[in-house]
Amino acid sequence: MPRISLLDLTKISRVKMKKLQKLLIIFITLTLILSFSVSCLPEVNPGWVKVGEWKGGSSKTTETFTIKNKEWKISWKAYNLHGGDYRYPKSFDIFVTNADNILDCTELIWDFEPEGSAYMERPPGKYYLNIYSANIKWKVTVEEKR
């Protein structure tokens, strides 16, 4: 049986220690590279994606837009063009119509609600909006969940 001196054990320990240090440096470097790479990746689930947006100051029928997901919403912002002056009647209505079945129509808002969102419970398909407005400046956005 060969004898191992204390000096030999010290050399073996130093060699193992250097190997461990190299492995630790490699591990830390890879961890930093991977964490940076992952943070630079685009978001997998961006949430709500804009399908269409319209602005105006009078009534409008939008072009047809396609909804691909069963989760979608319509948001609006509107304000009275004449402030609170009661001499100028105001109205703001949004109707959602299925482009393949014009009898399938839903009124979203009536009268004047200055801002809001309506979450739609309608299947994917082609739709358009009829926006009726008097003395109101507005912006309407359709978004779907991706």
C-alpha positions as CSV (number, residue, x, y, z in Angstrom):
1,M,0.0,0.0,0.0
2,P,1.5,3.3,-1.0
3,R,2.0,6.0,1.5
4,I,0.6,9.5,0.9
5,S,2.3,12.3,2.6
6,L,0.7,15.4,3.9
7,L,2.4,17.4,1.2
8,D,0.8,15.2,-1.4
9,L,-2.6,15.8,0.1
10,T,-2.1,19.5,0.0
11,K,-1.2,19.4,-3.7
12,I,-4.3,17.3,-4.4
13,S,-6.5,19.7,-2.5
14,R,-5.0,22.7,-4.4
15,V,-5.7,21.0,-7.8
16,K,-9.3,20.2,-6.7
17,M,-9.8,23.7,-5.4
18,K,-8.6,25.2,-8.7
19,K,-11.0,22.9,-10.6
20,L,-13.8,24.0,-8.3
21,Q,-13.0,27.7,-8.8
22,K,-13.0,27.2,-12.6
23,L,-16.4,25.4,-12.4
24,L,-17.8,28.1,-10.2
25,I,-16.6,30.9,-12.6
26,I,-18.2,29.0,-15.6
27,F,-21.4,28.5,-13.6
28,I,-21.7,32.2,-12.7
29,T,-20.8,33.3,-16.3
30,L,-23.5,31.0,-17.8
31,T,-26.1,32.1,-15.2
32,L,-25.4,35.8,-16.1
33,I,-25.6,35.1,-19.8
34,L,-28.8,33.1,-19.5
35,S,-30.5,35.7,-17.2
36,F,-29.6,38.5,-19.7
37,S,-30.8,36.4,-22.7
38,V,-34.1,35.6,-21.1
39,S,-34.7,39.3,-20.1
40,C,-34.2,40.3,-23.8
41,L,-36.7,37.8,-25.2
42,P,-40.0,39.3,-26.4
43,E,-43.0,38.7,-24.1
44,V,-44.7,35.4,-24.9
45,N,-48.1,36.6,-23.8
46,P,-48.5,40.3,-24.7
47,G,-52.0,40.4,-23.2
48,W,-54.4,42.7,-25.1
49,V,-53.6,43.4,-28.8
50,K,-55.2,46.3,-30.7
51,V,-57.4,45.2,-33.6
52,G,-58.6,48.6,-34.6
53,E,-59.0,52.2,-33.4
54,W,-61.2,55.0,-34.7
55,K,-61.6,58.7,-33.8
56,G,-64.2,61.2,-34.7
57,G,-66.6,64.0,-33.8
58,S,-69.7,62.7,-35.6
59,S,-71.4,59.4,-36.4
60,K,-69.4,56.7,-38.2
61,T,-69.6,53.1,-39.4
62,T,-66.2,51.4,-39.1
63,E,-64.7,49.0,-41.6
64,T,-65.1,45.4,-40.9
65,F,-62.5,43.9,-38.5
66,T,-61.7,40.3,-37.7
67,I,-61.7,38.9,-34.1
68,K,-59.7,35.7,-33.7
69,N,-60.2,35.1,-30.0
70,K,-63.3,34.7,-27.9
71,E,-62.0,37.3,-25.4
72,W,-62.2,40.8,-26.7
73,K,-63.2,44.3,-25.6
74,I,-64.2,47.7,-26.8
75,S,-63.0,50.7,-25.0
76,W,-64.0,54.4,-25.5
77,K,-63.1,57.9,-24.4
78,A,-65.4,60.7,-25.2
79,Y,-66.0,64.3,-24.2
80,N,-68.6,66.9,-24.8
81,L,-67.5,69.4,-27.5
82,H,-69.4,72.2,-25.7
83,G,-68.5,71.6,-22.1
84,G,-71.5,71.4,-19.8
85,D,-73.6,73.8,-22.0
86,Y,-77.1,72.3,-21.8
87,R,-78.2,74.1,-25.0
88,Y,-76.2,71.5,-27.0
89,P,-77.7,68.1,-26.6
90,K,-75.2,65.3,-26.6
91,S,-75.4,61.6,-27.4
92,F,-73.0,58.8,-27.8
93,D,-73.9,55.2,-28.8
94,I,-71.9,52.3,-30.0
95,F,-73.5,49.3,-31.7
96,V,-71.5,46.1,-32.4
97,T,-72.7,44.2,-35.5
98,N,-71.8,40.8,-36.8
99,A,-70.7,41.3,-40.4
100,D,-72.1,37.9,-41.4
101,N,-75.5,38.4,-39.7
102,I,-76.6,42.0,-39.5
103,L,-79.5,40.9,-37.3
104,D,-76.9,40.1,-34.6
105,C,-76.4,43.6,-33.2
106,T,-75.7,44.7,-29.7
107,E,-75.9,48.2,-28.2
108,L,-72.9,48.8,-25.9
109,I,-73.6,52.2,-24.4
110,W,-76.3,54.7,-24.6
111,D,-76.5,58.4,-23.6
112,F,-73.1,59.8,-22.6
113,E,-70.6,57.7,-20.7
114,P,-67.3,59.6,-21.0
115,E,-65.0,56.6,-20.6
116,G,-65.3,52.8,-20.3
117,S,-64.7,49.3,-21.6
118,A,-67.1,46.5,-22.5
119,Y,-65.9,43.0,-22.5
120,M,-67.6,41.1,-25.4
121,E,-69.1,37.6,-25.1
122,R,-69.2,37.0,-28.8
123,P,-67.5,34.3,-30.8
124,P,-64.6,35.0,-33.2
125,G,-65.6,36.4,-36.5
126,K,-66.0,39.6,-38.5
127,Y,-67.7,42.6,-36.9
128,Y,-68.1,46.3,-37.4
129,L,-69.2,49.2,-35.2
130,N,-71.9,51.8,-35.7
131,I,-70.9,54.8,-33.6
132,Y,-73.6,57.5,-33.3
133,S,-72.4,60.8,-31.9
134,A,-73.8,64.3,-31.5
135,N,-71.7,67.1,-30.0
136,I,-69.1,64.5,-28.8
137,K,-65.5,64.0,-29.7
138,W,-64.6,60.3,-29.3
139,K,-62.0,57.6,-29.7
140,V,-63.0,53.9,-29.8
141,T,-60.5,51.0,-29.6
142,V,-61.1,47.2,-30.2
143,E,-58.7,44.8,-28.6
144,E,-58.5,41.1,-28.3
145,K,-56.7,38.8,-25.8
146,R,-53.7,37.0,-27.3
